[in-house]
Amino acid sequence: MAIPVIMQLLTMVILMAVGILLHQKKYLSTPNAKGLSIVLTRVAVPCNMIVLMPREYSPEIMAGFLKTCGTTFFICCLGALMFFAVGKMKKMNLRELGLFSGGGVYSNVIFMGQPLIMAMYGTEGLVFCVAVMFTCNVFLFTACSFLFNLGGENKKTFGKMMKDAFLNLICLSAIIGVLCFVFSITLPAPIYDALQFSANTTVCLSMIYIGTLLAAADVRRIFKDKIVYLFSFLTLIVMPIFTKLIAGIFLHGLALNVLVVLMGTPAAAALPSFAELYGNDENRASEYVFVSTILSVFTLPLVAEFLCRA
């Protein structure tokens, strides 16, 4: 089980190295890298959500999809509470506490998770992958919005958070994908091909974007910070174990394995941008992304080997 994960991670490391090289050669600056993030979140990822779902309808798959959505949201809520409690014990201020607890469960489900699931389980696992991605996106714009608001400068009303949670391209594209699945809708070839070509850029662009974040980081200072190691340990080791134990009550088989792997991915590459949106510390968020991404090269194969056996 660990072999496909290791091979996929090596591919991602190579693409991250491309991002680092482009940044060092000044071909891709930090502002331009944020443009990559916009292309990913507004084009590539929504297209990905649509093309992953169309397949022959099955009531069993639909029931598993909905069950996975509910379990994922429950795990995210419990995980955020765990991070919040640990942060309180570390006597973090309110602003850092919100980022620590929200960022801890906002994992790289979209950018790293989907190719990993494809490598490990093929197309059968992608239905549950979409369920987790959809739910994590809702959690991001609801619970994480509240957490990032703690001590932040840019406050959002509850109504605005609810609107952002469901009226966004990722959620809407996931709904379109589910409707195509439920009603067995076949998209015209030119439309499907355009969506597929756009979706295929997800992994490459996301890893290059992460590489630019790594290139801009102060590596020596970051690796002396014990908090980023604590964050990474909770995200990469504790969360998948916690998910296996708790989610195992509700899910079984492939759905459970997919959720465990996705909950063991590092902090999301978009975390700094989202932290900045709420006036929180984007530099701190970049440090969480940097260290957890590097360490995930070692932890994800272990998660796959010891937690995701059939």
C-alpha positions in Angstrom: 0.0 0.0 0.0 2.9 2.4 0.8 4.6 1.9 -2.6 2.1 3.9 -4.8 2.0 6.6 -2.1 5.8 6.9 -2.1 5.9 7.1 -6.0 3.1 9.7 -6.0 4.9 11.8 -3.3 8.1 11.6 -5.2 6.3 13.0 -8.3 4.9 15.8 -6.2 8.4 16.6 -4.7 9.8 16.9 -8.2 7.0 19.4 -9.2 7.6 21.3 -5.9 11.3 21.5 -6.8 10.2 23.1 -10.2 8.3 25.7 -8.2 11.3 26.4 -6.0 13.6 26.7 -9.1 11.2 29.1 -10.9 11.0 31.3 -7.8 14.8 31.3 -7.3 15.3 32.2 -11.0 12.7 35.0 -10.5 10.5 33.6 -13.3 7.7 33.1 -10.8 7.3 35.8 -8.1 5.2 35.4 -5.0 2.4 37.7 -6.4 2.4 35.6 -9.6 2.2 32.4 -7.5 -1.0 33.8 -5.9 -2.3 34.0 -9.5 -1.7 30.2 -9.8 -3.8 29.7 -6.6 -6.6 31.7 -8.2 -6.5 29.5 -11.4 -6.5 26.4 -9.2 -9.4 27.3 -7.0 -11.5 28.9 -9.7 -10.8 26.8 -12.7 -8.9 23.5 -12.2 -10.4 22.3 -8.9 -14.1 23.1 -9.8 -13.5 21.2 -13.1 -12.0 18.4 -11.2 -15.0 18.1 -9.0 -17.3 17.7 -12.0 -15.3 15.2 -14.0 -14.7 12.9 -10.9 -18.3 12.1 -10.4 -20.0 11.0 -13.7 -20.4 7.2 -13.6 -23.2 4.7 -13.6 -25.6 5.5 -10.8 -25.8 3.2 -7.8 -28.0 3.8 -4.7 -25.2 2.1 -2.6 -22.6 4.6 -3.9 -24.9 7.5 -3.3 -25.6 6.4 0.3 -21.9 6.0 0.9 -21.3 9.4 -0.6 -23.7 11.1 1.8 -22.5 9.1 4.8 -18.9 10.1 4.0 -20.0 13.7 3.9 -21.6 13.6 7.3 -18.7 11.7 8.9 -16.1 14.0 7.4 -17.8 17.1 8.9 -18.1 15.4 12.3 -14.4 14.5 12.2 -13.4 18.0 11.2 -15.4 19.5 14.1 -13.8 17.1 16.6 -10.4 17.7 15.1 -10.7 21.5 15.4 -11.7 21.1 19.1 -8.6 18.9 19.7 -6.3 21.5 18.1 -8.1 24.3 20.0 -7.5 22.5 23.3 -3.8 21.9 22.6 -3.4 25.5 21.6 -5.0 26.6 24.8 -2.6 24.4 26.8 0.3 26.1 24.9 -1.1 29.5 25.9 -1.4 30.8 22.4 -3.0 34.2 21.9 -6.5 34.3 20.3 -5.3 35.1 16.8 -2.7 32.3 16.7 -5.1 29.9 18.4 -7.7 30.4 15.6 -5.2 29.8 12.9 -3.7 26.7 14.7 -7.1 25.0 15.2 -8.6 25.9 11.8 -5.5 25.2 9.8 -5.0 21.9 11.6 -8.1 20.4 10.0 -7.9 22.3 6.7 -5.7 19.7 5.1 -4.4 19.6 1.5 -7.4 17.4 0.5 -7.9 19.0 -2.9 -4.3 19.4 -4.2 -2.5 16.4 -2.7 -5.3 14.1 -1.7 -7.0 13.5 -5.0 -3.9 12.3 -6.9 -3.0 10.1 -3.9 -6.4 8.5 -3.8 -6.2 7.9 -7.6 -2.8 6.2 -7.2 -3.9 4.0 -4.3 -7.5 3.1 -5.2 -8.1 4.2 -8.8 -11.4 5.7 -9.9 -13.4 3.7 -7.3 -12.0 5.9 -4.5 -12.7 9.2 -6.3 -16.4 9.2 -5.4 -15.5 9.3 -1.7 -12.7 11.7 -2.4 -15.2 14.2 -3.9 -17.4 13.7 -0.8 -14.5 14.6 1.5 -13.4 17.6 -0.7 -17.0 18.9 -0.8 -17.4 18.7 3.0 -14.0 20.1 3.8 -14.8 23.1 1.6 -18.1 23.7 3.5 -16.2 23.3 6.8 -13.6 25.8 5.5 -16.1 28.5 4.8 -18.1 27.9 8.0 -16.2 26.7 11.1 -12.7 27.7 9.8 -14.1 31.2 8.9 -15.1 31.6 12.5 -11.8 30.3 13.8 -9.7 32.5 11.5 -11.9 35.5 12.6 -10.6 35.0 16.2 -8.3 38.0 16.7 -8.4 38.7 13.0 -8.9 42.1 11.5 -11.4 41.3 8.7 -14.6 40.1 10.3 -17.5 38.4 8.4 -21.1 38.2 9.5 -22.8 34.8 9.9 -24.9 35.4 6.9 -21.8 36.2 4.8 -20.1 33.0 6.0 -23.1 30.9 5.1 -23.2 32.5 1.6 -19.5 31.9 1.1 -19.9 28.3 2.3 -22.3 27.2 -0.3 -22.3 29.8 -3.1 -18.8 29.2 -4.3 -17.4 27.5 -7.4 -16.1 24.4 -5.6 -19.4 23.6 -3.9 -21.4 24.4 -7.0 -19.2 22.2 -9.2 -19.5 19.4 -6.7 -23.3 19.7 -6.8 -23.2 19.6 -10.6 -21.1 16.5 -10.5 -23.5 14.8 -8.1 -26.5 15.7 -10.3 -24.7 14.2 -13.3 -24.1 11.1 -11.3 -27.7 10.8 -9.9 -29.4 11.5 -13.3 -26.8 9.7 -15.4 -26.2 12.8 -17.4 -23.5 12.5 -20.1 -21.8 15.8 -20.9 -21.1 16.6 -24.6 -17.6 15.6 -25.6 -16.2 19.1 -26.2 -17.5 20.3 -22.7 -16.2 17.1 -21.0 -12.9 17.3 -22.7 -12.5 21.0 -21.8 -13.3 20.2 -18.1 -10.9 17.2 -18.2 -8.0 19.2 -19.6 -8.5 21.8 -17.0 -8.8 19.3 -14.2 -5.5 17.6 -15.3 -3.6 20.8 -14.4 -4.6 20.5 -10.7 -1.6 18.5 -9.5 1.1 20.2 -11.5 0.0 23.8 -10.7 -0.7 23.1 -7.0 2.7 21.5 -6.4 4.5 24.4 -8.3 2.5 26.8 -6.1 3.6 25.0 -2.9 7.1 25.1 -4.2 7.1 28.9 -4.5 5.8 29.1 -0.9 8.7 26.9 0.2 11.3 28.9 -1.7 10.1 32.1 0.0 10.2 30.7 3.5 13.0 31.3 6.1 13.9 27.7 6.4 16.5 28.0 9.2 14.2 30.0 11.5 11.2 27.8 10.8 12.9 24.5 11.7 13.9 25.9 15.1 10.2 26.6 15.9 8.7 23.8 18.1 5.1 24.9 17.4 5.3 24.0 13.7 6.5 20.5 14.7 3.6 20.1 17.1 1.2 21.3 14.4 2.6 18.8 11.9 2.5 15.9 14.4 -1.1 16.6 15.2 -2.0 17.0 11.5 0.0 14.1 10.0 0.0 11.5 12.7 -2.8 12.2 15.3 -5.5 13.2 12.8 -5.4 10.0 10.7 -5.3 7.8 13.8 -8.1 9.8 15.4 -10.1 9.5 12.1 -9.5 5.7 11.9 -10.8 5.2 15.5 -13.8 7.6 15.3 -14.9 7.4 11.7 -14.5 3.6 11.9 -17.7 3.6 13.9 -19.7 5.0 10.9 -17.6 4.0 7.8 -16.0 0.9 6.6 -13.8 -0.4 3.7 -12.9 2.0 0.9 -14.8 5.0 2.2 -13.0 4.8 5.6 -9.6 4.3 4.0 -10.1 7.4 1.7 -11.0 9.6 4.6 -8.1 8.4 6.7 -5.6 9.2 3.9 -7.1 12.6 3.2 -7.1 13.5 6.9 -3.4 12.7 7.0 -2.4 15.1 4.3 -0.5 18.3 5.2 -1.9 21.8 5.7 -3.5 23.1 2.5 -1.5 25.2 0.1 -4.3 27.8 0.1 -4.1 28.2 3.9 -1.9 31.4 3.7 -4.3 33.1 1.2 -7.3 32.2 3.4 -5.6 33.4 6.5 -4.8 36.7 4.8 -8.4 37.1 3.7 -9.4 37.2 7.4 -6.6 39.4 8.5 -4.8 36.5 10.2 -1.1 35.7 10.0 -0.3 34.5 6.5 3.4 34.1 7.2 2.6 31.7 10.1 0.2 29.8 7.9 3.0 29.4 5.3 5.2 27.9 7.9 2.6 25.4 8.8 2.2 24.5 5.1 6.0 24.3 4.6 6.9 22.0 7.5 3.9 19.7 7.3 4.3 19.3 3.5 8.0 18.2 3.9 7.2 15.8 6.7 4.3 14.3 4.9 6.7 12.6 2.5 7.6 10.4 5.4 4.3 10.1 7.3 1.8 9.5 4.4 3.4 6.2 3.4 3.2 5.1 7.0 -0.5 6.1 7.2 -1.2 4.1 4.0 0.7 1.1 5.2 -0.5 0.8 8.8 -4.0 2.5 8.8 -5.4 1.7 5.3 -5.2 -2.0 4.9 -8.3 -3.6 3.6 
